[in-house]
Amino acid sequence: MLFEKGQQQGFEFLPNWLEGVDHTALDVVEQYQHAKEHKYLSKDDAANYNNRWLQFKGTFVGKTKILVDRVRQSIDAKDAHIYASFQKNGHHYGRHNDAMSVLIVQVWNSIAYCVESEIGEKKHTSYVLNPGDAIYIHKGTWHTPVISEERMTLSFSW
């Protein structure tokens, strides 16, 4: 069963889950420009605000498309979203839970996640995700992203 431990415990940290993740700032900008040109951006904060962008719809290009396609093939995910920022200590959604299970895959730089499970052993812990690392978060599990640097993160749901 896929992510069996995560389904029993509420989350599962997957270090080095995706090999070959080597995005640079140029790859991130390429995806941003593609999304902006095609009006796929769900959020595009001004540089003097958060300098954050989100993409919840549309297509992907370059290295990002290759990664999204690889992940979709391995977990049969229907949705792929991008969360990114071009500044340190960027804005995020705060502590929340989702109505669907998600797989978070770190693509550029790092991000931390605090997770709080109310099922299984009721664990509460945190992880730093580097490129290629992933975390499976079961629906209903509380989690908080912690943004400390510029970053690009992919989120998949099914």
C-alpha positions in Angstrom: 0.0 0.0 0.0 1.3 3.4 -1.0 2.4 5.6 2.0 1.0 2.9 4.4 3.0 4.3 7.4 1.7 7.8 6.7 -1.9 6.6 6.5 -1.5 4.9 9.9 0.4 7.7 11.6 -0.9 10.8 9.8 2.3 11.6 8.0 5.4 10.0 6.6 8.8 11.7 5.9 10.4 10.5 2.7 14.0 11.6 2.5 15.5 11.4 -1.0 12.1 10.3 -2.3 12.7 11.8 -5.8 16.1 11.5 -7.4 17.5 14.0 -9.9 15.9 17.2 -8.4 18.4 19.9 -9.4 16.3 23.0 -10.0 18.1 26.4 -10.1 16.6 29.8 -9.7 16.4 30.0 -13.5 14.2 26.9 -13.6 11.9 28.4 -11.1 11.7 31.7 -13.0 11.0 29.8 -16.2 8.0 28.1 -14.6 6.8 31.4 -13.1 7.1 33.2 -16.5 5.2 30.4 -18.2 2.4 30.5 -15.6 2.2 34.3 -15.7 2.1 34.4 -19.6 -0.7 31.8 -19.6 -2.6 33.3 -16.7 -2.2 30.2 -14.5 -1.0 32.1 -11.4 -3.4 31.7 -8.5 -1.4 34.3 -6.5 1.3 36.7 -7.5 2.3 39.0 -4.6 4.2 42.2 -5.4 7.9 42.4 -4.7 7.3 44.9 -1.9 4.8 42.6 -0.2 5.7 38.8 -0.1 7.1 38.2 -3.5 5.3 34.9 -3.4 3.5 33.0 -6.2 1.2 30.1 -6.4 0.0 28.0 -9.3 -3.1 25.8 -8.8 -4.0 25.2 -12.5 -2.4 25.0 -15.9 0.6 23.3 -17.4 4.3 23.0 -16.5 7.5 23.5 -18.5 11.1 22.5 -18.4 12.5 20.6 -15.4 9.3 21.3 -13.5 7.2 19.5 -16.1 9.6 16.5 -16.0 9.3 16.3 -12.1 5.5 16.7 -12.1 5.1 14.0 -14.8 7.4 11.6 -12.8 5.4 12.1 -9.6 2.0 11.8 -11.3 3.1 8.5 -12.9 4.3 7.1 -9.6 1.3 8.1 -7.4 -1.5 8.7 -9.9 -2.0 12.3 -8.6 -4.7 14.3 -10.3 -3.7 17.7 -8.9 -0.3 19.4 -8.8 0.2 22.8 -7.3 3.3 25.1 -6.9 4.1 27.1 -3.8 7.0 29.4 -4.3 8.6 32.6 -3.0 11.5 34.8 -4.1 12.3 36.0 -0.6 13.4 34.7 2.8 10.8 34.2 5.5 8.0 34.2 3.0 4.3 34.1 3.7 2.6 30.7 4.0 -0.8 29.3 5.0 0.0 28.9 8.7 -1.1 25.9 10.7 -3.9 24.1 8.8 -5.2 20.7 7.7 -6.5 19.6 4.3 -9.6 17.6 3.3 -7.4 15.5 1.0 -4.1 13.7 1.5 -1.1 15.5 0.0 2.4 14.7 -1.0 4.7 17.6 -0.6 7.9 17.4 -2.7 10.7 20.0 -2.2 12.2 21.2 -5.5 14.3 24.3 -4.9 16.1 25.2 -1.6 14.5 24.0 1.6 11.4 24.2 3.7 10.5 22.9 7.1 7.2 21.3 8.1 5.8 20.8 11.6 3.2 18.0 11.6 0.8 17.0 14.3 -1.1 13.7 14.0 -4.2 12.9 15.8 -4.2 9.3 14.7 -1.8 6.4 15.4 0.8 7.2 18.0 -0.3 10.9 17.9 3.1 12.2 17.0 4.1 15.8 16.7 7.4 16.5 15.0 9.2 18.6 12.3 11.3 18.0 9.3 13.4 20.0 6.9 12.8 19.1 3.3 15.7 19.6 0.8 15.4 19.0 -3.0 14.1 15.5 -3.6 12.7 15.0 -0.1 9.0 14.6 0.3 6.4 14.3 3.1 3.1 12.5 2.8 0.4 14.2 5.0 -2.8 12.3 5.5 -6.0 14.2 5.2 -7.0 15.9 8.4 -3.4 16.0 9.8 -2.4 19.4 11.1 0.7 20.8 9.5 2.6 24.1 9.4 5.1 25.1 6.7 8.0 27.2 7.8 9.6 29.3 5.1 13.1 30.4 5.8 14.5 31.0 2.4 13.5 31.4 -1.3 11.9 28.2 -2.3 9.7 26.2 -4.7 7.6 23.3 -3.4 5.3 21.0 -5.3 2.1 19.7 -3.7 0.2 16.7 -5.1 -3.2 15.4 -4.1 -5.5 12.6 -5.3 
